[in-house]
Amino acid sequence: MNKKQSSSKIATVASKVLQNPNSSNVSKKLAGSVLSQASGKKK
């Protein structure tokens, strides 16, 4: 599996979670963590 491609998909899902007003606080914290890790791994 291509890690860049899969992390991009995960980042997209995380972004949608953060934008969804019905998402729980835990979901938003996890999504924020995912996005911070995804953006920190750029080479």
DAJOKA-V370892 format. One record per backbone hydrogen bond with DSSP energy under -1.0 kcal/mol. CO is the residue of the C=O (numbers start at 1). NH is the residue of the N-H. If there is no record, write none. Layout:
CO/NH
CO/NH
//
This chain:
2/6
3/7
4/8
5/9
6/10
7/11
8/12
9/13
10/14
11/15
12/16
13/17
14/18
15/19
16/20
20/23
24/28
25/29
26/30
27/31
28/32
29/33
30/34
31/35
32/36
33/37
34/38
35/39
36/40
//
